[in-house]
Amino acid sequence: MQTTLESRMQSLSFYHTIEVMPGVWTKGWPAVVPIVDMVKNHLRSLTLAGKRVLDVGCRDGAFSFEAERLGADEVIAFDNDLTPGVTEFLVEQLNSKVRIDHLNLFDLKPDTYGYFDVVIFPGVLYHLRYPFWALKLIRDVITTDGVLLLETAFLVDDSPRSMLFCPTGEESPYEPTSCTFFNKKGLLDTLRSLGFTIEQFTSLHPDAVASTDPDAPPVIDRCAIIARLESPEDGDNVRRYWEGRVHDNPIPRWDGSR
Ligand SMILES: C[S@@+](CC[C@H](N)C(=O)[O-])C[C@H]1O[C@@H](n2cnc3c(N)ncnc32)[C@H](O)[C@@H]1O
């Protein structure tokens, strides 16, 4: 039985290292194990029993299966590049009720799946060229008082300013699809501007420091953030303006007129 399982697994490729039966694990990417563990630790700190959970950019579904194991009521996961490892093997092998869909995050709307108590969004933000809009779309499907568990690569710097490092092509510190590296202040300010309060910020390498040499490569670390949504409504004019909806409730002009 174990040999059949192992030969089936060898015909598939995996990103996450997932235990499919006692002592048998998928052959995931070793380099991402510490990052996945950091996210799982944060996930375990949340109360998931009875909750609706969404996993954005789920890949092999490691966080979805963990959320289900932790008692989540319903788990929906999506990715725009699903692999047979998850759709044709893991869900069945783990006897899981997680729903795995093919979906582009930029098509996510509240009426796609409704609202969620917890959204898990790891390992994707730094790949996105439209990061603010992606976070806004995610914010829009979280219930008031719901939680975003975000993990991303970020720029380690000494700047007191909110910054976004947005390299293209060969200038990316990872590879060309990795194009969005906020610094810590930029990331936290962006989340706050969307109505979140930050409950936890953890970096993978807390000792990482920015280089003082301007010609040195940028220092990139990974962080996990727990952020709670206080106000899902676009309650202020500035946010409406950012979304091009200025006429919904116009900001007074410099002379006080509308
Ligand atoms: C680096 S992997 C991270 C996988 C997993 N979330 C983790 O943290 O271990 C990035 C995943 O995001 C998915 N992805 C990237 N852009 C996406 C988009 N616009 N919509 C949905 N998924 C996306 C990719 O297909 C890939 O599976």
The ligand as a Gaussian input file, in Angstrom:
#p B3LYP/6-31G(d) Opt

LIG

0 1
 C        5.257000      31.136000      -3.955000
 S        3.750000      30.259000      -4.164000
 C        3.125000      30.297000      -2.491000
 C        2.200000      29.143000      -2.208000
 C        1.581000      29.140000      -0.817000
 N        0.629000      30.207000      -0.638000
 C        2.658000      29.250000       0.236000
 O        2.830000      30.338000       0.819000
 O        3.342000      28.269000       0.505000
 C        2.701000      31.485000      -4.950000
 C        1.363000      30.901000      -5.378000
 O        0.497000      31.989000      -5.703000
 C       -0.195000      31.667000      -6.888000
 N       -0.630000      32.928000      -7.524000
 C        0.151000      33.910000      -8.030000
 N       -0.607000      34.893000      -8.561000
 C       -1.907000      34.529000      -8.361000
 C       -3.153000      35.115000      -8.702000
 N       -3.218000      36.281000      -9.350000
 N       -4.285000      34.481000      -8.355000
 C       -4.229000      33.286000      -7.711000
 N       -3.073000      32.668000      -7.364000
 C       -1.927000      33.274000      -7.692000
 C        0.814000      30.874000      -7.704000
 O        0.213000      30.104000      -8.725000
 C        1.484000      30.033000      -6.635000
 O        0.846000      28.804000      -6.436000

